[in-house]
Amino acid sequence: MVQLLKEEREAYGSILFRLDSEILNGILSMDDEEDYGSLIMEVTAGVGGQEAMLFARELFDMYCGYVEYKGWEVEMLQTEDTDIGGTRHATTVISGPDAYRYLKHEGGVHRVQRIPATEKSGRIHTSTVTVSIIPRPDDFQVELKEKDLKIETKRASGAGGQHVNTTDSAVRIVHLPTGIAVECQTERSQQKNREIAKQKLTAKLMQIELEARFSSTQALKKSQVGQSLRNEKIRTYNFNQDRITDHRIEGGTAHNLKGFLEGGEQLDDMIEKLRRSQRRKQLMDIINRECEQ
C-alpha cells in the first residue's frame, strides 16, 4: 500500500505540476499589452556616494551579462562613469524576444550591504541603486532637429593635464523646446563629445515621451516602471553573508553573490520565480473576480 501511495503521489504530482505550468503560461500568453519589442533600462546610483556608484557599475555589468546570456541585443545610449570605476548613470536600449517581460521585474531600488574598500574601521555600509525599465514600442522614435538645438563648446574641467587646459572639447547642448540641457567632456574629440551629448539628450527626451505615453496605463503601474515605485526596495545584496534576498516573493533568497552578479543562470532563476509569482497573483485575481460575480 505504501508503495502504491508513493507511485500515485508521484504520478498525480507530475500531472498537477504540468497543469499548473500550462495555466500560468496561458495567463502570460494573454498579456498582450506587455508585448514590446524593446525597452530602455536605466541604472542610477542612489544613496551612498562613491560606494553606490561602484555598485551601480556592478549591477549594470550584471544586466549586460544577463542580456548576453539570453541572446538579446543591447545599444548603449549614455553612461557617466567615475574615476574609480563606478557609474553615476547608464542608459541602454535592450531588444529581444520577451526582454521586457523578463526585465520589468528588475525595476525598483536595489540595496547593497557590505564593507566598502575605502572603509578603514570595517563598518558595513548600506547603499542603493535605482533601476528603471521603460517599455519602448516598435514604432517609437525621437528625432532631434538641428533648429531645436543650442550647441555650446567650452574648455573641459577636472583632471587631464595640458589637454584640459588648452582644448575646447567639452560640449553642452540645450534642447530649446523643453529646456533640457546635457553636457559631455569624456572624450578628447569635440566631435565625439557632441555625438555622445546628442545620445544623452535623445535618451532623456525618449524617457519623458515614454513615461508620458504610459503613465495612465495599468501596464506601467503593474510593472513598476518609471518614477511611480522607485522608492520601493525590491532586493538586497548582502556581501558579508553572501546572500541575495528578493523582498517580493517567498523563497526569494539565494547565495553565491559572485555568481549572481555574473548575470547568468542564477539571475534567470530569480526572475523566473518573480514571473511565476506574478502569474499566480493574476490567476488568484481572476478566481476572486469570478467568485464575487
C-alpha positions in Angstrom: 0.0 0.0 0.0 2.8 2.4 0.9 4.5 1.7 -2.5 1.2 2.3 -4.3 0.7 5.6 -2.5 4.2 6.7 -3.4 3.6 5.8 -7.1 0.2 7.6 -7.2 1.7 10.6 -5.4 4.5 10.8 -8.0 2.1 10.4 -10.9 -0.5 12.8 -9.8 2.1 15.3 -8.6 3.6 15.4 -12.1 0.1 15.9 -13.6 -0.6 18.8 -11.2 2.7 20.4 -11.9 2.1 20.2 -15.7 -1.4 21.7 -15.3 -0.1 24.4 -13.1 2.5 25.4 -15.6 0.0 25.3 -18.5 -2.4 27.5 -16.6 0.2 30.0 -15.6 1.8 30.1 -19.1 -1.7 30.6 -20.6 -2.2 33.6 -18.4 1.1 35.0 -19.5 0.3 34.5 -23.2 -2.9 36.5 -22.8 -0.9 39.5 -21.6 -0.7 41.2 -25.0 -0.3 44.7 -23.6 3.3 43.8 -22.5 4.4 42.6 -25.9 7.1 45.3 -26.6 10.0 44.8 -29.0 12.5 46.6 -26.8 12.9 48.6 -23.6 15.0 51.3 -22.1 17.0 50.4 -19.0 18.4 53.0 -16.6 20.8 52.2 -13.8 21.4 55.1 -11.5 23.5 55.4 -8.3 21.3 56.3 -5.3 22.2 56.9 -1.6 25.8 56.0 -0.7 28.1 58.3 -2.7 31.1 56.5 -4.3 30.0 53.1 -2.9 26.6 53.4 -4.6 28.4 54.3 -7.9 30.7 51.3 -7.6 27.7 49.0 -7.1 25.8 50.7 -9.9 28.6 49.6 -12.2 28.5 46.0 -10.8 24.7 46.0 -11.3 25.0 47.4 -14.8 27.6 44.7 -15.7 25.3 42.1 -14.3 22.5 43.1 -16.7 24.9 43.2 -19.6 25.9 39.6 -18.7 22.2 38.7 -18.5 21.5 40.2 -21.9 24.3 38.1 -23.4 23.0 35.0 -21.5 19.6 35.5 -23.1 20.9 36.3 -26.5 19.3 39.8 -26.7 20.7 42.9 -28.3 21.9 46.0 -26.4 22.6 49.5 -27.6 24.4 51.9 -25.2 22.7 55.4 -25.1 24.7 57.0 -22.4 27.0 56.3 -19.4 28.5 58.6 -16.8 31.5 56.8 -15.2 33.6 57.9 -12.2 37.4 58.0 -12.0 37.5 55.0 -9.6 35.5 52.7 -11.8 31.9 53.4 -10.7 28.9 54.6 -12.7 26.7 57.5 -11.8 24.1 56.7 -14.5 23.8 54.4 -17.5 21.1 54.1 -20.1 20.7 51.3 -22.7 18.2 50.1 -25.2 17.7 46.3 -24.9 15.9 44.4 -27.7 14.9 40.8 -27.9 12.0 38.3 -27.6 10.3 38.7 -24.2 13.1 41.1 -23.0 10.6 43.4 -21.4 8.5 40.6 -19.8 11.6 39.4 -18.0 13.4 42.6 -17.1 10.3 44.6 -16.0 10.7 42.7 -12.7 14.1 44.4 -12.1 12.6 47.9 -11.9 12.9 49.4 -8.4 15.5 50.1 -5.7 18.3 47.6 -5.2 20.1 47.7 -1.9 23.7 46.7 -1.2 25.2 46.0 2.2 28.9 45.5 2.5 32.2 46.9 3.8 33.5 49.4 1.2 37.1 49.1 0.1 37.7 52.6 1.4 36.2 51.8 4.9 39.1 51.7 7.4 37.0 50.8 10.5 35.4 47.8 9.0 31.8 49.1 9.2 29.1 47.7 6.9 27.6 50.4 4.7 24.2 50.4 3.1 23.8 51.9 -0.4 21.2 51.9 -3.1 20.9 51.8 -6.8 17.8 52.5 -8.8 16.8 50.5 -11.9 14.1 51.8 -14.2 12.6 49.7 -17.0 10.6 51.6 -19.6 8.8 49.8 -22.5 9.6 51.0 -26.0 7.1 50.3 -28.7 8.4 49.3 -32.1 7.1 52.4 -33.8 8.6 54.8 -31.3 11.4 57.2 -32.3 12.7 60.6 -31.1 14.0 62.9 -33.8 16.5 65.7 -32.9 16.1 68.7 -35.2 19.1 71.0 -35.5 17.0 74.1 -35.3 15.8 73.0 -31.8 19.4 72.6 -30.5 21.7 75.2 -29.0 25.2 73.7 -29.0 28.0 75.3 -27.0 31.6 74.3 -26.6 33.9 75.1 -23.7 37.1 74.0 -22.1 36.9 70.7 -20.2 37.3 70.9 -16.4 39.0 68.5 -14.0 42.0 66.2 -14.2 43.6 65.8 -17.6 46.8 67.8 -17.9 47.5 70.0 -20.9 44.6 68.8 -22.9 42.1 70.1 -20.3 43.8 73.5 -20.2 44.2 74.1 -23.9 41.3 72.4 -25.8 37.7 73.5 -26.0 36.4 69.9 -26.3 33.6 69.9 -23.8 30.1 70.2 -25.4 26.8 71.4 -23.9 23.6 71.0 -25.8 20.3 72.7 -24.9 17.0 71.4 -26.3 15.2 74.7 -26.8 11.6 73.3 -26.9 12.0 71.6 -23.5 14.9 73.5 -21.9 16.7 70.2 -21.2 20.5 70.6 -21.2 23.2 67.9 -21.4 27.0 68.0 -21.3 29.8 65.8 -22.3 33.5 66.0 -21.8 34.6 62.4 -21.6 36.4 62.3 -24.9 39.3 64.4 -26.2 37.5 65.0 -29.5 34.9 67.7 -29.6 33.0 65.8 -32.4 32.8 62.6 -30.2 31.6 64.6 -27.2 29.0 66.2 -29.5 27.7 62.8 -30.6 27.6 61.5 -27.0 25.8 64.6 -25.8 23.2 64.1 -28.5 22.8 60.5 -27.4 22.2 61.6 -23.8 19.7 64.2 -25.0 17.9 61.6 -27.1 17.7 59.3 -24.1 16.2 62.0 -21.9 13.6 63.0 -24.4 12.8 59.4 -25.1 12.2 58.7 -21.4 10.0 61.8 -21.0 7.9 60.8 -24.0 7.6 57.2 -23.0 6.6 58.0 -19.4 4.0 60.4 -20.6 2.6 57.8 -23.0 2.4 55.0 -20.5 1.7 56.9 -17.2 -2.0 56.3 -17.4 -1.8 52.6 -18.2 -2.0 49.7 -15.8 1.0 48.1 -17.6 3.2 50.8 -16.3 1.9 50.6 -12.7 2.0 46.8 -12.5 5.5 46.6 -13.9 7.0 49.2 -11.5 8.3 51.3 -14.4 9.3 54.9 -14.4 9.1 57.1 -11.4 6.0 55.7 -9.6 7.5 53.0 -7.4 11.2 53.8 -7.4 11.3 54.2 -3.7 10.4 50.6 -3.1 13.2 48.3 -2.0 12.9 45.2 -4.1 16.2 43.3 -3.5 19.1 43.3 -1.0 22.6 42.2 -1.9 24.4 41.3 1.4 28.1 40.7 0.7 29.0 39.8 4.3 26.5 36.9 4.3 26.9 36.1 0.6 23.2 36.4 0.2 20.7 37.9 -2.2 17.2 38.5 -0.9 14.3 39.5 -3.1 11.6 41.0 -0.8 8.7 40.5 -3.1 8.4 36.7 -3.1 8.6 33.8 -0.6 11.7 31.8 -1.1 13.4 34.8 -2.7 16.7 34.1 -1.1 19.8 32.9 -3.0 23.5 32.6 -2.2 26.7 32.9 -4.2 26.7 36.7 -4.8 29.7 36.5 -7.2 27.8 34.0 -9.4 24.6 36.0 -9.2 26.3 39.2 -10.3 27.6 37.5 -13.5 24.0 37.8 -14.8 23.6 34.2 -15.9 21.6 31.2 -14.6 21.2 32.4 -11.0 19.6 35.8 -12.0 17.4 34.0 -14.6 16.2 31.6 -11.8 15.3 34.6 -9.6 13.4 36.3 -12.4 11.5 33.1 -13.2 10.4 32.9 -9.6 9.2 36.5 -9.9 7.3 35.8 -13.1 5.6 32.7 -11.6 4.7 34.7 -8.5 3.1 37.4 -10.7 1.2 34.9 -12.8 -0.2 33.2 -9.6 -1.4 36.6 -8.4 -3.0 37.2 -11.8 -4.7 33.8 -11.5 -6.0 34.5 -8.0 -7.3 37.9 -9.1 -9.3 36.1 -11.9 -10.6 33.5 -9.4 -11.6 36.1 -6.9 -13.4 38.2 -9.5 -15.3 35.1 -10.7 -16.3 34.3 -7.1 -17.5 37.8 -6.5 -19.7 37.6 -9.5 
